[in-house]
Amino acid sequence: NDQADLMESYSENNAILTDLELRYNTVLAALSRIEDGTYGKCKVDGSDIEPERLDADPAASTCKTHLND
């Protein structure tokens, strides 16, 4: 039972770590866009990202139109 609990805990922690790494990378990308002057611009078509979208997710890289691109 102890071994099974350890494996389950490892799996849960690994999933959390993966999510945190993905979020960390999106934040780094947003900081890079700030540095190069493209923050707030959609990476697909260059249009402005809606302010409410940036309020909800400051690291957003696309406008609502291209949310799933």
N, C-alpha and C positions, 0 to 999 in steps of 0.2 A: 504493500500500500504506500509506503514511504517513497519508493522509487516512482510509482505512478503519480503521486502528488508532485514530486520534483519535476517530472516531465511535463505535467500540466502547467505548473507554474512557469517553467522555462518557455513553453509555447506561448502563454499569455504575455510574458515579458518581452518575448521576441516580437510579437505582433505590435505591442506598444512602442518598442524601439523603432521598428520599421516605420510606423506612422510619424513618430517624432523626427526621424531622419528625413522623411519626405517633406514635412512642414519646414524643417530647418533649411532644406535646399530651396524651397520656394521663397523663403525670407531672404536668403542670400541672393537669389536671382532678382528680387525686388530691389534690394540695396544696390545691386549692379545697375539696374535700370535707372535708379535715382542718380547714380554717378554719371551715367552716359546721357542723361537727359530724356530718356524715353519712358520714364515712370508715368503711369496714367494713360498710356497709349496702348491700344489693342495690338497684340503681336501679330494678329492675322491681317488686319486692314489699316492699322494706324489711326483709327478713329479714337476719340476720347472715351475712356472707360467711365461709365456712369458714376457720379459721386457716391450714390447710395451703395453701389457695388463695392467701391473702395472702402466705404465705411464698414461694410460687412466683412470684407476680406482685403485688408491693405496690401496683400501680396498678389492680388488678382492680376493676371496678365492679359486677359481678354475682356471685351465688352460682353454684355448680356447676349447679344446676337451670336457670338462665337463661343459661348460658355462651354460647349461640349467639343470644341475643335482642339 
